[in-house]
Amino acid sequence: MFALRAYARSDAARLVYEGAPSPGLGPHDVLVRVHASGVSPGELDWPGAWLDHDGTPRMPPIVPGHEISGVVEAVGPDATGFAVADEVFGYTDVRRDGGDAEYVAVRADAGELAPKPASLTHVEASAVPLSALTAWQALFDHGDLQPGQAVLVHGAAGGVGTFAVQFARWRGARVVATSSERDRSFVSELGADVVIDYRGTRFEDAVPDVDLVLDTVGGETWSRSWDVIRPGGRLVSIAVPRPPERDDGDGRLAIWFVVRPDVGQLVEIGRLLDAGLVRSIVSDVLPLARGAEAYGPHARRSGPGKVVLAVAGG
Ligand SMILES: NC(=O)c1ccc[n+]([C@@H]2O[C@H](COP(=O)([O-])OP(=O)(O)OC[C@H]3O[C@@H](n4cnc5c(N)ncnc54)[C@H](OP(=O)(O)O)[C@@H]3O)[C@@H](O)[C@H]2O)c1
């Protein structure tokens, strides 16, 4: 098969489109013919993607791309719940080769795959699983966001941020968001009540205190966010590199987490998409052969949302 393979951590220049062995089908696996793969531009920096399950370093090359949409091609002898020709989407194990390839092997019993939302194309569906699960878990599992509360979403025009704004709005929260000036009106249309251009305005001067901050940026953005949290509120970060946890004993908490597969949440998110309550935002579609352009700090992106790699017809 053909795949995009990474030869070095944090180095998009060493992503190569080339022939690669097809993934082996374990007894509990399904083999998915990938139609489209969503890109997380920072994935080559993720420490977990460079480790095996036993914590030892993975030997490059590795195949990135852990949110996919495609069709089940084969089912392992001990795999249950899926059949050949099922249309699926999912967030696949970052410690195995991913979906920037014609085929990906996924454990059937790990909660990583769900039926593709029927109303979405493969391209649209592939922009959902990892980003939407991260946003969902940040707001609801770790942030405990309640209707009527206020949330600040940093990086609101990004892969995770576009879902976070929509989910928070759907839950009935007041949404304050940061984005670049270019994306401000788009983020407003998605449902943010207030959108702050992060380059032009210091958000802490413009934001009333909030119950929750979702930090997708880290660094200085993370530290400045602490001061806009109400007593009892939370600063939930997903940023890479990982900021510290913080608890000053005044009721505020800063935590960081890594998204986990959750098929129940994926099915619920699929229902919201099929009901038209939430949208998948795709900024660009590139052929797999040009996938390297979508990775790294200077990745190509012409607008809000995610870059998707079209693999088998999209
Ligand atoms: N811990 C986890 O489980 C987990 C899961 C998923 C993702 N992540 C990480 O979370 C981060 C976000 O992921 P993503 O997929 O949403 O990335 P993304 O699609 O690249 O989006 C990042 C967004 O942040 C904006 N941005 C950059 N600097 C900013 C600042 N100072 N203030 C406000 N916004 C800013 C960017 O806007 P401009 O391009 O206009 O500047 C962009 O729209 C990445 O580091 C990713 O690796 C972690």
The ligand as a Gaussian input file, in Angstrom:
#p B3LYP/6-31G(d) Opt

LIG

0 1
 N       -4.005000      16.293000      24.938000
 C       -4.733000      15.759000      23.946000
 O       -5.362000      14.715000      24.097000
 C       -4.797000      16.455000      22.610000
 C       -5.765000      16.072000      21.656000
 C       -5.852000      16.802000      20.461000
 C       -4.986000      17.867000      20.226000
 N       -4.033000      18.164000      21.163000
 C       -3.146000      19.323000      20.989000
 O       -3.951000      20.476000      21.173000
 C       -3.491000      21.542000      20.370000
 C       -4.637000      22.041000      19.478000
 O       -4.999000      21.008000      18.575000
 P       -5.820000      21.333000      17.259000
 O       -5.890000      20.053000      16.508000
 O       -7.077000      22.053000      17.576000
 O       -4.785000      22.337000      16.531000
 P       -5.040000      23.288000      15.321000
 O       -6.129000      22.763000      14.452000
 O       -3.714000      23.585000      14.753000
 O       -5.644000      24.627000      15.985000
 C       -4.910000      25.497000      16.762000
 C       -5.595000      26.862000      16.693000
 O       -5.013000      27.694000      17.690000
 C       -4.911000      28.994000      17.183000
 N       -3.896000      29.694000      17.955000
 C       -2.544000      29.671000      17.811000
 N       -1.975000      30.444000      18.763000
 C       -2.988000      30.957000      19.510000
 C       -3.039000      31.821000      20.645000
 N       -1.929000      32.321000      21.196000
 N       -4.251000      32.126000      21.165000
 C       -5.394000      31.631000      20.625000
 N       -5.412000      30.806000      19.551000
 C       -4.212000      30.472000      19.010000
 C       -4.563000      28.794000      15.712000
 O       -4.952000      29.924000      14.993000
 P       -4.029000      30.566000      13.839000
 O       -3.549000      29.414000      12.996000
 O       -4.934000      31.497000      13.131000
 O       -2.916000      31.257000      14.546000
 C       -5.426000      27.567000      15.350000
 O       -6.696000      27.949000      14.870000
 C       -2.297000      20.980000      19.595000
 O       -1.116000      21.296000      20.317000
 C       -2.539000      19.478000      19.622000
 O       -1.332000      18.765000      19.468000
 C       -3.929000      17.494000      22.341000

